[in-house]
C-alpha cells in the first residue's frame, strides 16, 4: 500500500471518529445505547470477515 493511500485512510478514520463522537454527544442516552449496540455488532462482523480472509 503506498504512502498517500495510507495517509488518506488514517485521515479519514480520524475525521470519522471525530464526527462520530460529536454525534454521540448530541444523542439522548437511549439513542446512544442503541447506536453503541449496533456499532459493536458491525465491528464484530467486520473483524470476523477480516480474520476469515487472513488479513490479521
C-alpha positions, -999 to 999 in steps of 0.1 A, spaced: 0 0 0 15 33 -10 20 62 14 -7 85 1 -33 58 4 -23 50 39 -24 88 48 -59 90 33 -71 61 54 -57 75 86 -71 110 79 -105 96 70 -105 74 101 -97 104 124 -124 125 108 -149 98 111 -141 92 147 -143 129 155 -177 133 137 -190 101 154 -180 114 189 -197 147 182 -229 130 170 -229 107 201 -226 137 224 -257 152 208 -278 120 212 -301 111 241 -288 83 264 -313 59 248 -302 66 213 -266 64 223 -270 30 238 -288 18 206 -261 32 184 -233 16 205 -250 -18 203 -253 -15 165 -216 -5 163 -204 -34 184 -223 -58 161 -209 -43 130 -173 -43 143 -177 -79 154 -189 -89 119 -161 -69 102 -134 -85 124 -147 -120 117 -147 -113 80 -111 -100 81 -100 -129 101 -116 -152 76 -97 -135 47 -64 -138 66 -58 -100 70 -49 -103 107 
